[in-house]
Amino acid sequence: MTRRRRQFDASFKLEVVRMVRDQGLSVSEVCRSMERAWLRPSWR
């Protein structure tokens, strides 16, 4: 069984880049915060 690779649209990628550049967050901080956002809908 292979896992399907996630695909993200351009607007999502742009939001991540803005978080890193404008808010001064590290890439790992953004990843952690976004991971929580991705998991929320699956809990319901």
PQR file with spaces between the fields and no chain letter, atoms N, CA, C, O and H, PARSE charges and radii, in Angstrom:
ATOM       1  N    MET     1       0.853   -1.179    0.000 -0.4000 1.5000
ATOM       2  CA   MET     1       0.000    0.000    0.000 -0.0000 2.0000
ATOM       3  C    MET     1       0.900    1.244    0.000  0.5500 1.7000
ATOM       4  O    MET     1       1.730    1.419    0.892 -0.5500 1.4000
ATOM       5  N    THR     2       0.730    2.069   -0.973 -0.4000 1.5000
ATOM       6  CA   THR     2       1.535    3.285   -1.057 -0.0000 2.0000
ATOM       7  C    THR     2       0.710    4.477   -0.600  0.5500 1.7000
ATOM       8  O    THR     2      -0.504    4.538   -0.792 -0.5500 1.4000
ATOM       9  H    THR     2       0.056    1.926   -1.697  0.4000 1.0000
ATOM      10  N    ARG     3       1.401    5.406    0.001 -0.4000 1.5000
ATOM      11  CA   ARG     3       0.730    6.624    0.464 -0.0000 2.0000
ATOM      12  C    ARG     3       0.756    7.641   -0.660  0.5500 1.7000
ATOM      13  O    ARG     3       1.762    7.785   -1.355 -0.5500 1.4000
ATOM      14  H    ARG     3       2.388    5.356    0.157  0.4000 1.0000
ATOM      15  N    ARG     4      -0.329    8.330   -0.832 -0.4000 1.5000
ATOM      16  CA   ARG     4      -0.414    9.365   -1.841 -0.0000 2.0000
ATOM      17  C    ARG     4       0.268   10.626   -1.336  0.5500 1.7000
ATOM      18  O    ARG     4       0.069   11.031   -0.190 -0.5500 1.4000
ATOM      19  H    ARG     4      -1.146    8.213   -0.267  0.4000 1.0000
ATOM      20  N    ARG     5       1.062   11.238   -2.180 -0.4000 1.5000
ATOM      21  CA   ARG     5       1.784   12.443   -1.803 -0.0000 2.0000
ATOM      22  C    ARG     5       0.831   13.629   -1.793  0.5500 1.7000
ATOM      23  O    ARG     5       0.006   13.780   -2.695 -0.5500 1.4000
ATOM      24  H    ARG     5       1.224   10.910   -3.111  0.4000 1.0000
ATOM      25  N    ARG     6       0.947   14.467   -0.773 -0.4000 1.5000
ATOM      26  CA   ARG     6       0.095   15.650   -0.683 -0.0000 2.0000
ATOM      27  C    ARG     6       0.438   16.642   -1.776  0.5500 1.7000
ATOM      28  O    ARG     6       1.601   16.795   -2.150 -0.5500 1.4000
ATOM      29  H    ARG     6       1.617   14.345   -0.041  0.4000 1.0000
ATOM      30  N    GLN     7      -0.581   17.314   -2.285 -0.4000 1.5000
ATOM      31  CA   GLN     7      -0.374   18.362   -3.281 -0.0000 2.0000
ATOM      32  C    GLN     7      -1.025   19.632   -2.757  0.5500 1.7000
ATOM      33  O    GLN     7      -2.133   19.597   -2.224 -0.5500 1.4000
ATOM      34  H    GLN     7      -1.526   17.190   -1.981  0.4000 1.0000
ATOM      35  N    PHE     8      -0.328   20.756   -2.912 -0.4000 1.5000
ATOM      36  CA   PHE     8      -0.810   22.022   -2.392 -0.0000 2.0000
ATOM      37  C    PHE     8      -0.894   23.037   -3.517  0.5500 1.7000
ATOM      38  O    PHE     8      -0.020   23.093   -4.382 -0.5500 1.4000
ATOM      39  H    PHE     8       0.572   20.784   -3.345  0.4000 1.0000
ATOM      40  N    ASP     9      -1.942   23.832   -3.500 -0.4000 1.5000
ATOM      41  CA   ASP     9      -2.104   24.833   -4.551 -0.0000 2.0000
ATOM      42  C    ASP     9      -1.206   26.042   -4.294  0.5500 1.7000
ATOM      43  O    ASP     9      -0.627   26.190   -3.218 -0.5500 1.4000
ATOM      44  H    ASP     9      -2.652   23.787   -2.797  0.4000 1.0000
ATOM      45  N    ALA    10      -1.107   26.888   -5.293 -0.4000 1.5000
ATOM      46  CA   ALA    10      -0.198   28.034   -5.228 -0.0000 2.0000
ATOM      47  C    ALA    10      -0.564   28.992   -4.099  0.5500 1.7000
ATOM      48  O    ALA    10       0.332   29.566   -3.480 -0.5500 1.4000
ATOM      49  H    ALA    10      -1.578   26.767   -6.167  0.4000 1.0000
ATOM      50  N    SER    11      -1.838   29.183   -3.814 -0.4000 1.5000
ATOM      51  CA   SER    11      -2.242   30.119   -2.757 -0.0000 2.0000
ATOM      52  C    SER    11      -1.804   29.621   -1.385  0.5500 1.7000
ATOM      53  O    SER    11      -1.410   30.420   -0.535 -0.5500 1.4000
ATOM      54  H    SER    11      -2.566   28.717   -4.317  0.4000 1.0000
ATOM      55  N    PHE    12      -1.868   28.322   -1.162 -0.4000 1.5000
ATOM      56  CA   PHE    12      -1.413   27.755    0.103 -0.0000 2.0000
ATOM      57  C    PHE    12       0.089   27.955    0.271  0.5500 1.7000
ATOM      58  O    PHE    12       0.555   28.345    1.341 -0.5500 1.4000
ATOM      59  H    PHE    12      -2.188   27.673   -1.852  0.4000 1.0000
ATOM      60  N    LYS    13       0.843   27.685   -0.792 -0.4000 1.5000
ATOM      61  CA   LYS    13       2.298   27.847   -0.743 -0.0000 2.0000
ATOM      62  C    LYS    13       2.671   29.300   -0.487  0.5500 1.7000
ATOM      63  O    LYS    13       3.603   29.587    0.265 -0.5500 1.4000
ATOM      64  H    LYS    13       0.465   27.368   -1.662  0.4000 1.0000
ATOM      65  N    LEU    14       1.941   30.214   -1.115 -0.4000 1.5000
ATOM      66  CA   LEU    14       2.208   31.631   -0.920 -0.0000 2.0000
ATOM      67  C    LEU    14       1.946   32.034    0.533  0.5500 1.7000
ATOM      68  O    LEU    14       2.696   32.826    1.103 -0.5500 1.4000
ATOM      69  H    LEU    14       1.185   29.981   -1.726  0.4000 1.0000
ATOM      70  N    GLU    15       0.892   31.493    1.125 -0.4000 1.5000
ATOM      71  CA   GLU    15       0.589   31.788    2.534 -0.0000 2.0000
ATOM      72  C    GLU    15       1.720   31.318    3.446  0.5500 1.7000
ATOM      73  O    GLU    15       2.086   32.015    4.393 -0.5500 1.4000
ATOM      74  H    GLU    15       0.282   30.850    0.662  0.4000 1.0000
ATOM      75  N    VAL    16       2.267   30.154    3.169 -0.4000 1.5000
ATOM      76  CA   VAL    16       3.365   29.628    3.975 -0.0000 2.0000
ATOM      77  C    VAL    16       4.598   30.522    3.856  0.5500 1.7000
ATOM      78  O    VAL    16       5.243   30.831    4.858 -0.5500 1.4000
ATOM      79  H    VAL    16       1.970   29.588    2.400  0.4000 1.0000
ATOM      80  N    VAL    17       4.920   30.933    2.640 -0.4000 1.5000
ATOM      81  CA   VAL    17       6.083   31.804    2.427 -0.0000 2.0000
ATOM      82  C    VAL    17       5.894   33.129    3.143  0.5500 1.7000
ATOM      83  O    VAL    17       6.839   33.657    3.728 -0.5500 1.4000
ATOM      84  H    VAL    17       4.396   30.681    1.826  0.4000 1.0000
ATOM      85  N    ARG    18       4.695   33.666    3.103 -0.4000 1.5000
ATOM      86  CA   ARG    18       4.417   34.934    3.801 -0.0000 2.0000
ATOM      87  C    ARG    18       4.599   34.792    5.299  0.5500 1.7000
ATOM      88  O    ARG    18       5.111   35.701    5.953 -0.5500 1.4000
ATOM      89  H    ARG    18       3.927   33.236    2.627  0.4000 1.0000
ATOM      90  N    MET    19       4.181   33.656    5.851 -0.4000 1.5000
ATOM      91  CA   MET    19       4.347   33.433    7.284 -0.0000 2.0000
ATOM      92  C    MET    19       5.821   33.439    7.662  0.5500 1.7000
ATOM      93  O    MET    19       6.205   33.990    8.694 -0.5500 1.4000
ATOM      94  H    MET    19       3.765   32.918    5.320  0.4000 1.0000
ATOM      95  N    VAL    20       6.633   32.828    6.827 -0.4000 1.5000
ATOM      96  CA   VAL    20       8.070   32.766    7.110 -0.0000 2.0000
ATOM      97  C    VAL    20       8.689   34.149    6.983  0.5500 1.7000
ATOM      98  O    VAL    20       9.442   34.576    7.858 -0.5500 1.4000
ATOM      99  H    VAL    20       6.321   32.381    5.989  0.4000 1.0000
ATOM     100  N    ARG    21       8.379   34.844    5.909 -0.4000 1.5000
ATOM     101  CA   ARG    21       9.027   36.128    5.650 -0.0000 2.0000
ATOM     102  C    ARG    21       8.477   37.260    6.522  0.5500 1.7000
ATOM     103  O    ARG    21       9.247   38.013    7.117 -0.5500 1.4000
ATOM     104  H    ARG    21       7.767   34.497    5.198  0.4000 1.0000
ATOM     105  N    ASP    22       7.148   37.382    6.599 -0.4000 1.5000
ATOM     106  CA   ASP    22       6.541   38.532    7.279 -0.0000 2.0000
ATOM     107  C    ASP    22       6.495   38.387    8.799  0.5500 1.7000
ATOM     108  O    ASP    22       6.712   39.356    9.526 -0.5500 1.4000
ATOM     109  H    ASP    22       6.522   36.771    6.115  0.4000 1.0000
ATOM     110  N    GLN    23       6.215   37.190    9.269 -0.4000 1.5000
ATOM     111  CA   GLN    23       6.071   36.986   10.708 -0.0000 2.0000
ATOM     112  C    GLN    23       7.366   36.551   11.364  0.5500 1.7000
ATOM     113  O    GLN    23       7.454   36.464   12.589 -0.5500 1.4000
ATOM     114  H    GLN    23       6.039   36.402    8.679  0.4000 1.0000
ATOM     115  N    GLY    24       8.364   36.279   10.551 -0.4000 1.5000
ATOM     116  CA   GLY    24       9.664   35.886   11.106 -0.0000 2.0000
ATOM     117  C    GLY    24       9.688   34.495   11.704  0.5500 1.7000
ATOM     118  O    GLY    24      10.554   34.182   12.521 -0.5500 1.4000
ATOM     119  H    GLY    24       8.292   36.350    9.556  0.4000 1.0000
ATOM     120  N    LEU    25       8.751   33.663   11.306 -0.4000 1.5000
ATOM     121  CA   LEU    25       8.712   32.296   11.813 -0.0000 2.0000
ATOM     122  C    LEU    25       9.711   31.435   11.057  0.5500 1.7000
ATOM     123  O    LEU    25      10.048   31.721    9.909 -0.5500 1.4000
ATOM     124  H    LEU    25       8.047   33.917   10.642  0.4000 1.0000
ATOM     125  N    SER    26      10.176   30.392   11.702 -0.4000 1.5000
ATOM     126  CA   SER    26      11.056   29.447   11.017 -0.0000 2.0000
ATOM     127  C    SER    26      10.186   28.493   10.194  0.5500 1.7000
ATOM     128  O    SER    26       8.977   28.390   10.404 -0.5500 1.4000
ATOM     129  H    SER    26       9.902   30.159   12.635  0.4000 1.0000
ATOM     130  N    VAL    27      10.823   27.812    9.270 -0.4000 1.5000
ATOM     131  CA   VAL    27      10.096   26.855    8.440 -0.0000 2.0000
ATOM     132  C    VAL    27       9.501   25.757    9.316  0.5500 1.7000
ATOM     133  O    VAL    27       8.366   25.336    9.093 -0.5500 1.4000
ATOM     134  H    VAL    27      11.804   27.896    9.100  0.4000 1.0000
ATOM     135  N    SER    28      10.245   25.294   10.298 -0.4000 1.5000
ATOM     136  CA   SER    28       9.732   24.230   11.169 -0.0000 2.0000
ATOM     137  C    SER    28       8.533   24.703   11.989  0.5500 1.7000
ATOM     138  O    SER    28       7.601   23.931   12.217 -0.5500 1.4000
ATOM     139  H    SER    28      11.167   25.635   10.479  0.4000 1.0000
ATOM     140  N    GLU    29       8.542   25.956   12.434 -0.4000 1.5000
ATOM     141  CA   GLU    29       7.395   26.501   13.179 -0.0000 2.0000
ATOM     142  C    GLU    29       6.151   26.547   12.306  0.5500 1.7000
ATOM     143  O    GLU    29       5.057   26.202   12.753 -0.5500 1.4000
ATOM     144  H    GLU    29       9.298   26.584   12.249  0.4000 1.0000
ATOM     145  N    VAL    30       6.322   26.972   11.068 -0.4000 1.5000
ATOM     146  CA   VAL    30       5.185   27.027   10.142 -0.0000 2.0000
ATOM     147  C    VAL    30       4.665   25.622    9.865  0.5500 1.7000
ATOM     148  O    VAL    30       3.455   25.401    9.831 -0.5500 1.4000
ATOM     149  H    VAL    30       7.211   27.252   10.705  0.4000 1.0000
ATOM     150  N    CYS    31       5.567   24.684    9.668 -0.4000 1.5000
ATOM     151  CA   CYS    31       5.163   23.298    9.416 -0.0000 2.0000
ATOM     152  C    CYS    31       4.355   22.735   10.582  0.5500 1.7000
ATOM     153  O    CYS    31       3.328   22.086   10.386 -0.5500 1.4000
ATOM     154  H    CYS    31       6.551   24.864    9.696  0.4000 1.0000
ATOM     155  N    ARG    32       4.837   22.994   11.795 -0.4000 1.5000
ATOM     156  CA   ARG    32       4.098   22.499   12.969 -0.0000 2.0000
ATOM     157  C    ARG    32       2.715   23.129   13.045  0.5500 1.7000
ATOM     158  O    ARG    32       1.735   22.429   13.299 -0.5500 1.4000
ATOM     159  H    ARG    32       5.672   23.521   11.954  0.4000 1.0000
ATOM     160  N    SER    33       2.619   24.425   12.831 -0.4000 1.5000
ATOM     161  CA   SER    33       1.310   25.078   12.922 -0.0000 2.0000
ATOM     162  C    SER    33       0.387   24.634   11.798  0.5500 1.7000
ATOM     163  O    SER    33      -0.817   24.482   12.007 -0.5500 1.4000
ATOM     164  H    SER    33       3.415   24.993   12.625  0.4000 1.0000
ATOM     165  N    MET    34       0.936   24.425   10.614 -0.4000 1.5000
ATOM     166  CA   MET    34       0.117   23.971    9.488 -0.0000 2.0000
ATOM     167  C    MET    34      -0.299   22.515    9.657  0.5500 1.7000
ATOM     168  O    MET    34      -1.391   22.129    9.240 -0.5500 1.4000
ATOM     169  H    MET    34       1.914   24.548   10.444  0.4000 1.0000
ATOM     170  N    GLU    35       0.550   21.717   10.258 -0.4000 1.5000
ATOM     171  CA   GLU    35       0.211   20.311   10.485 -0.0000 2.0000
ATOM     172  C    GLU    35      -1.024   20.206   11.365  0.5500 1.7000
ATOM     173  O    GLU    35      -1.908   19.388   11.107 -0.5500 1.4000
ATOM     174  H    GLU    35       1.437   22.030   10.597  0.4000 1.0000
ATOM     175  N    ARG    36      -1.086   21.020   12.388 -0.4000 1.5000
ATOM     176  CA   ARG    36      -2.268   21.022   13.249 -0.0000 2.0000
ATOM     177  C    ARG    36      -3.507   21.429   12.466  0.5500 1.7000
ATOM     178  O    ARG    36      -4.584   20.871   12.676 -0.5500 1.4000
ATOM     179  H    ARG    36      -0.368   21.684   12.598  0.4000 1.0000
ATOM     180  N    ALA    37      -3.366   22.386   11.575 -0.4000 1.5000
ATOM     181  CA   ALA    37      -4.494   22.835   10.768 -0.0000 2.0000
ATOM     182  C    ALA    37      -4.960   21.724    9.825  0.5500 1.7000
ATOM     183  O    ALA    37      -6.157   21.583    9.573 -0.5500 1.4000
ATOM     184  H    ALA    37      -2.491   22.839   11.404  0.4000 1.0000
ATOM     185  N    TRP    38      -3.998   20.920    9.294 -0.4000 1.5000
ATOM     186  CA   TRP    38      -4.381   19.833    8.396 -0.0000 2.0000
ATOM     187  C    TRP    38      -5.094   18.724    9.149  0.5500 1.7000
ATOM     188  O    TRP    38      -5.969   18.063    8.590 -0.5500 1.4000
ATOM     189  H    TRP    38      -3.026   21.034    9.499  0.4000 1.0000
ATOM     190  N    LEU    39      -4.737   18.511   10.398 -0.4000 1.5000
ATOM     191  CA   LEU    39      -5.314   17.414   11.151 -0.0000 2.0000
ATOM     192  C    LEU    39      -6.725   17.706   11.658  0.5500 1.7000
ATOM     193  O    LEU    39      -7.531   16.789   11.811 -0.5500 1.4000
ATOM     194  H    LEU    39      -4.026   19.048   10.852  0.4000 1.0000
ATOM     195  N    ARG    40      -7.020   18.958   11.915 -0.4000 1.5000
ATOM     196  CA   ARG    40      -8.321   19.295   12.496 -0.0000 2.0000
ATOM     197  C    ARG    40      -9.524   18.731   11.736  0.5500 1.7000
ATOM     198  O    ARG    40     -10.383   18.113   12.365 -0.5500 1.4000
ATOM     199  H    ARG    40      -6.365   19.703   11.792  0.4000 1.0000
ATOM     200  N    PRO    41      -9.629   18.914   10.415 -0.5600 1.5000
ATOM     201  CA   PRO    41     -10.818   18.402    9.734  0.2800 2.0000
ATOM     202  C    PRO    41     -10.975   16.883    9.830  0.5500 1.7000
ATOM     203  O    PRO    41     -12.102   16.389    9.805 -0.5500 1.4000
ATOM     204  N    SER    42      -9.893   16.141    9.937 -0.4000 1.5000
ATOM     205  CA   SER    42      -9.995   14.681   10.000 -0.0000 2.0000
ATOM     206  C    SER    42     -10.515   14.188   11.339  0.5500 1.7000
ATOM     207  O    SER    42     -10.947   13.040   11.441 -0.5500 1.4000
ATOM     208  H    SER    42      -8.977   16.543    9.957  0.4000 1.0000
ATOM     209  N    TRP    43     -10.484   15.018   12.361 -0.4000 1.5000
ATOM     210  CA   TRP    43     -10.968   14.603   13.681 -0.0000 2.0000
ATOM     211  C    TRP    43     -12.483   14.502   13.723  0.5500 1.7000
ATOM     212  O    TRP    43     -13.037   13.798   14.567 -0.5500 1.4000
ATOM     213  H    TRP    43     -10.133   15.951   12.278  0.4000 1.0000
ATOM     214  N    ARG    44     -13.138   15.184   12.842 -0.4000 1.5000
ATOM     215  CA   ARG    44     -14.626   15.211   12.884 -0.0000 2.0000
ATOM     216  C    ARG    44     -15.226   13.997   12.260  0.5500 1.7000
ATOM     217  O    ARG    44     -16.450   13.866   12.215 -0.5500 1.4000
ATOM     218  H    ARG    44     -12.688   15.756   12.157  0.4000 1.0000
